[in-house]
């Protein structure tokens, strides 16, 4: 059954990230380790428990017959969390907001857009889904030194990260950059990932 909450979330997802190369999907929490749940989302072996919008350019990509998690090449579950750093909720909002940017030659970074506050509001709407006690993790290197890293000021092009993306070259597409956010609540695990491809 459709609700106002899912309409708001779906609209925010499409408005914010619908025209950039991202992966946005949510899966259920199991009784096990949250990293296993995140990997299940990357491998697309689970569906959104609420049936809300997912943004996945590669769900039907034939390269997944060779590399099932494409465009990811994630580490094993035992290494997964070691490649991530905790992030404050407000820093997580900023990271999702800059995922609206292009990796190279972005003409209008979020920090200078007239609709900056609307972009941040959409990012807050997306992350509010997971509840007030959600823990956030990122592969962005800035968070290793500061869980309150300021991503909006830096912009996407200056955000460096430990790569979770594949090095597989497929039909002229080379993925060179990626940055992601993992949202972990008691019931769900959400992934927000941006890719720079050429």
Secondary structure as GFF3:
##gff-version 3
##sequence-region A 1 198
A	DSSP	alpha_helix	4	17	.	.	.	ID=ss1
A	DSSP	beta_strand	22	28	.	.	.	ID=ss2
A	DSSP	alpha_helix	34	42	.	.	.	ID=ss3
A	DSSP	beta_strand	55	56	.	.	.	ID=ss4
A	DSSP	three_ten_helix	62	65	.	.	.	ID=ss5
A	DSSP	alpha_helix	77	80	.	.	.	ID=ss6
A	DSSP	three_ten_helix	81	83	.	.	.	ID=ss7
A	DSSP	beta_strand	85	87	.	.	.	ID=ss8
A	DSSP	alpha_helix	89	98	.	.	.	ID=ss9
A	DSSP	three_ten_helix	110	112	.	.	.	ID=ss10
A	DSSP	alpha_helix	116	128	.	.	.	ID=ss11
A	DSSP	beta_strand	135	138	.	.	.	ID=ss12
A	DSSP	alpha_helix	142	145	.	.	.	ID=ss13
A	DSSP	alpha_helix	151	154	.	.	.	ID=ss14
A	DSSP	three_ten_helix	156	158	.	.	.	ID=ss15
A	DSSP	beta_strand	175	184	.	.	.	ID=ss16
A	DSSP	beta_strand	188	197	.	.	.	ID=ss17
###
